[in-house]
Amino acid sequence: MKVSYHISDINFVNDKMILSVDEQEIVLDIADVSNKLLLASDMERSVYKISASGYGVHWPLIDEDISVNELVKKYE
């Protein structure tokens, strides 16, 4: 399986998750992405790691893992 997307940044503004993916901005409702992220503090949301393979994002402070492909599919 090859890496399909390159996420360079993730930000949160109010109830929105803003992803920088392949040089374009994707805006998602946090409630549509993850209940854990919805309930997390700003600090907990800001601590994340994009996997070395590029397949997922991990938020260690809330023990949440989300597939990059799933995030992009929610946008499409």
N, C-alpha and C positions, 0 to 999 in steps of 0.2 A: 504494500500500500504506500503510495507516495504522498508527500505533503501537498495538499491542494491549496492552502491559503497561508499567507504570512501575516500574522497579527503583530503589529509594532507597538500598540498602546491600547489600554483600556481605561476609560474614565467613567465616572458616575456623576450625574447631575440630577438632583431630585429623584424621581422614580424612573430615570432612564439610564441605560448602559450604552456607552458610546465606544465602539470598537474602531480602530484604524486597521483595516484589512486590505491588503494589496493596494495601498495608496488611495483607498476610498473610505468614507465614514459610514458606518452602519449604526443606526440608533434603534435600540430595542427597549421595550418596557421590562423592567426588572421582574415584575410579577409573572411575565411570560417565560422568563429564563430560569429563575430559581427562587424558591421560598426562603432558602437560607440566605441568599444575597439580599433579598428584600428586607429581611429582619436584621441584617448585619449593620454594624456601625460603619461610618465613613472610613475609619482606620482599618477595620477588618476587611472591607472591600478593597482598600488600596494595597493590601499585601497579597500579591498573587505571583504565580510563576507560570510562564508559558513553557510547556514541556519541550525538551531538547528536540524531540521528533516533530514538534509543531502540531501534533494531533489534539492537544488539550490544554486547558488552563486549570491550575490548582490554586485554591485559596486555603492555605494551611491553618489559619486561625479559626476557620469555621468548618474545616474538613469537607470542602466542596470541590468536585471535579466536574468540568463540563467540556464536552467535545467541541472543538473548533468547527467541525462540519455541522454540528447541531445548531450552533449559534448562527452560522451563516444561513442555514436552512430556514430558521425562524424569520429571517429578514426577507427571504425571497418570496 
